[in-house]
Amino acid sequence: ANAIESTDIGSYFSFFSFSAIKDLVMLCLSWLQSLIASAQGLALIGIIVVFSVLVKTYFSKSIEITLYEKSAVVFSGLVFAGYYAAGALFFRGTYLALRTGELERRVDRLLYDRYAICGAGMIIFLALYVLCCKREWFKLKEKILCIAAAVLVFGVWIWKILPTAAKYTGYIYNAIILNTFNRVSDPAKILSGEYFTKEALLGISLLGGALMLVILLLSLWKSKRAPYWILTVVLVSDLFFIHVNYIKIRKASNDYVVEATAEVVDFMQEFEDEITDTYPYILKGSLSGIKIQFYQSQLMDYKMFGKKQEEQLGEKNYFIVSDHDDINTDWYENDYYLFKDFDYENAEYDIVYVKGNALMQEMEKLGYEMVKYIPSEE
């Protein structure tokens, strides 16, 4: 889907309009606020360090820096800027689409960007290196600038972005630490879409800002123990975030997926060895990506494919795994068959059924009683 062939290159020339520039700026500010909140402000500190060191190195020449350190600073800045730019280009239009109501879901794209996260590691490491080992590179003036930048970003975010971020649902699974104060009542919504509350987003933002302030204050301490205290604050807060959100988001969603797929997995494993040599294909219906991954990991002798791949695949006999209310006969011809032993009526999660007469006959040879599916007339 991300290939050049599927990209509208002409749309990139609209970047020079005011609305497009505003959209990109707001999108980038929102991601930066999320990085400040979830990484103790270290990403912002790293950005300030890059600009400060480059200015002092190439213009004022007021710091001592080795060639290796200079290379690390430039490399960190370029990696972060490159990933950030890639994310902004890929998700362009998200802010305005959500703001105007054209898009009423996937608010996680406004709060979190997988590209920006990929580029943040080096710049966070650079921030820690300067705070702990090269404090002369990052003096009081830079620390005040860092605090002022954080306040400015937070001000714009709370005024222009927060109301939109709390208005629509998103995949909270994609923004784990931002859920530290978010209440999750239904694990299924972690994967299908849930709201980020204003209180939760404000809470993690204020906590992240407070941790950044603590780290900056510790960096002013002249003691040799200051770096150890800085690293302790980072480590303890990271462990707290990881523990809370692993239990609340990752473990809860994984447990839900195991429960939701268990009936189909157990059923299909009964005949996996006998059927997959001849009929290995499973069409994946309206399932979440996490569910599909789990099915693939548990039913490894089967081969899963999507609805758009049916014609290319050229198969007429395969299993279909979908949500319990997702038998849609508009996709195919009418040779659908249900397993008499599978409790479709009381299925709470997913179901499995058969497409194709040949596969139906093969399942009957294995001892499974099949029933032709006849859609109810509405």
N, C-alpha and C positions, 0 to 999 in steps of 0.2 A: 504493500500500500504506500510505502515511502519512496518508491522508485521514481526516477525522473519521468518515466512514461506517464505516471499518474499525477504528476505535479503540474499545476497551471502556472507556468513560468511568467506569463503576462501579468498575473495578479501581483507579482513582486514589484512592479513599477508603480503601484498605487501607494508605496511607502512614503512618498513625498507629500501626500495630503496631510492636512492637520489632524484629521481623525485617526489616520493610521499611525502617525507619530505619537499621538496621545495614547492610543491603545498599547503600543509597545512600551512606552514609558511607565504606564500604570502596571502593566504585566510584570515588567522587570522590578519595579519597586515592591510589588506584592511578593515576588519570590525572594527579594532581598530581606524583607521583613520576616518571612518565614525562616530564612537562614539565620537571621539575628536571634529569633526566638528559640530555635531548635538547636543551635550550636554555640550558645553562650556568648554570642556577638563576635566570635572568633573570625567568621568570614568577613565581617565588616572591618575588623582590625587588620586582617590580612590585606584587604583592598587598600586601606589607608597606608599600610606599610609599603606596598608596591609603589604607589604614587610618590610617597615621601622619599623612599630610598632612590628611586630613579631621578627625582628632582635634585636631591643632594649629591648624587653621583655625577650626573651629566651637566648640571648647571652650577650649583654652589660649590661642589666638590668638598663638602664639609664632613664627610664620614670616611672611615677606612673600611674598605670592603675588598675581599679577594675576588679573583676572577670566577671561582667556583660559586661563591655566594651571589655574585651579580648574575651569573647564569641561572641560578636557582630562582632568584627573584623574578627575572624576566620570564623564565619558563612558567612559573606559577601563575603570573599575571596573564600570560597568553593563553594558557590552558583554560583558566577560569573564564576569560573573556570569550574565547572560542566556543566553549560549551554553552555559555549564556546566550551568545548570539544565535547559535543553532536552535536552542529552545525557543527563543523569541520569534525566530522566523517560522518554526514549525507550528507554534501555537498562536500565531498572529491572529488578531481578531477576537480572541477569547474574551477579553475584558469588555469590549463594546457589545459583543453578542449577549453576554450575561447582563450587562447594564441596561440594554434596551429590551430585554425579554425575548430576543430572537433565539437564544439558547437558554433552556430552563433546566439543565442538568450538567453534570460534570464540572461542578464548581471547584473540584480538586485541581483542575488545570490552572485555575487562577491562583491557588495557594501553593502549589507544589510543582516543580518541574524536574523530571528525571535527568535532563541534560545539565541543568545548573548544579544539581547534587553531584553528578559525576565529576564536575570540574572544581568542586569545593575542597576536596581533600588536600591538595597541595597548598592551597592558599591558607587553609586552617593550620597546616603544619608550619608554614612560614610565620604565621602569627605567633604560635607557641615558641618557635625558635627565637624570634625577636624578643618576646616577653621574658623568656628564661635565660637566654644566652647573649643577646645583643641589645641590651636595654638602651644603650647609647643611640641606637638608631630610632628609637621611639620615645621621644621625650614628652614633657608635659604638654607642649603645644599640640603635638599629634594626638595625644589622649583626649584633650579638650575637643579637638576637631572630630574625633571619633564619636564622642558623646553627642556633640551637636548634630552630626550626620544621623545618628540613631534617632534622636528626637525628631528631626525633620522627616525622616522616612516613616516613623511611627505616626506623626501628625497627619501626613498625607494618607497613610493606610487607614487610619481610624475614620477619617473624614470621607474619603472617596471609595475605599475598597471594602472595608468591613461590612457595611450594610448589604452590599451585593453578595459577599461571601457567605453571609448567614441566611440568604434568601432562598437558595436552591440546594438541592442535594448533590452529593458527589461521592466518589469512591474513597471513603475514609481510610480504606486499606492502603491507599497510596500515600498517605500523609500521616505516618504513624505517630510521631512525637507531637504533632499538633493536636492529637486526641487526648493528651495527658489529663485534661479537665473535662473532656467531653463524655457525657453519659451515653452508653451504648446498651439499650435494652433488648435489642433483637440481633443476635449474631448474623442472621441472614442479610440484614441491611448493611453490614460491613462490606459485603460483596456486591449487593444490588443497588446501593445508594442510600445515604443517610445525611442528615443536616449537620453542619458545623455550627454550634451555637455561638452567639456573640460573646457570652460569658466565658466559654471555653477558649476561644481564640484570644480574647483579651487577657485571660489568665496566663496562658503560656507565653504571650508576648511580654507581659510585665515581668514574669519570672525570668525569661531569657534576658531581658534588659537589665534586671537586677543582678543576675549572674555576671553579665559583662561589666557592670559597674564594680562589682566585688573584685573581679580579675584585674581591672585597671587600677583600683586602689592598692591591691597587693603588689602590683608592679612598681608602685612608687616607694615601697618599703626597701630600704637599703640593705637589709639583712641578706646573708647568703641563703637563708631558708626560704626567701620569697618565691623562687622558682618551684620549690617543692610544694608550697601551699597553693600556688597557681595550678599546678598539675593535679593536686588533690581535689581542688574544687571542680576541675574539668572531669576527672575520673568519677568522682562520687555523683555528680549531677548526671553524667552520661549513664552510669549504672542505674540510677533512679529512673531516668526516662525509659531506658531499655526494659527494665523489670516491669514497670507499670504498664507500658504499652505492649510488651510481649504478652502479658496475661490478658489484657483488655482487648487487644486487637488481633495480634497474630495467632495466639493460642486459641482464642475464642472462635475465630473464623476457621482455623484448621480443624478444630473439634466439630464445628458445624458441618464442614465439608465431608469429614469422615462419616458422620451420622447420616447426612443427606444422600450419600452415594452408596452406603453399605448394602442396601437391598438389591440394587442393580448389580453391583460388583459381585456379591455372593451368588446371585442367580446366574450371571454370565460365566462365572468361573466353573460352574457345574459342567458345562459342555465346551469349555475353551479348548482343551486338547483335541477333541473330536472334530470340531467345526472349522477352526481357524486355517487349516491347510487349504480348504476349498473356499470358504466364505469368511474372510478375515475383516471385512470392512464394517465400520460403525459410522453412521452419520450422526454428527453432534447437533442436536436441536438447539433450543434457546437455553443454553447453559453458560454460566460465567466462566471466565478464563481459568480461575482457580479450580473449579470443578473439572473442567476438561483436562487440566494437568494431572489431577488426582486420578481420573479414570485412566489416563494413559499410563500412569505409573503402576496401577493395579491390574490392568488388563493389557499386559505388554505384548501378547501374541496377536492382539487385534490391531487394526489400523484405523485411526479416526480421521474423518475428513469433514469439511464444511459444506453448507448448502450450495455455495457458488462453485464448488469443485465437482459437483455431480456429473455434469455434462462432459467435463474434461476427463474424468475418471472412466466413464463409459460402463459402469457397473449397474446392473438392474436388480441385484439381489444383495441385500445388506441389512444389518440391524440398525435401528434408530433408537438413540437414547435422548430423551428430552424431558422437559418439565412435565409434571403430571397432567397439566391441562393444555398441552401443546401438541396434540395430534391434528395436524393441518393437512387436509387432503388436497389443498390447492396446489401443493408442490408437485405432486406425482400422479401417476395413474392409480387405479383403485385396488391394486393388489396388496392390501395391508392385512396383516394377520397378528392377532394377539395371542399370548400364551395363556391357556386356561388356568395354569397353576400360579400365575402372577396376579396379585391382588390389586388390580387397577383402581377399583372403586375406593379403596381405603389408602391408596398410596399418598403419603404426605409430601414426598419430595419428587424423585425422578421415576420414570418408567422406561421400559424397553419393549419394543415391538419389532415386527419383521416386515420388510418390503421385498416382494418378489415370490412367485410361486415355487421356483426351484429351491430357494432357501426354506420356505415353509415345508415342502415335502421332505427335505433333508432333516429338519427338526423333528418331524413326525417319525422318521426312521429311527431317530435317537430316543423315541419314547415320549416326546412332548406332544400333548394334544393342542392343536392350533384352532383358533376361531377367527373366521373372516371378520374384519372390522367394518361395520356399517355405521357411518356417521348419523347421528340423530338429526332429524329434521326440525329446524327451528320455526 
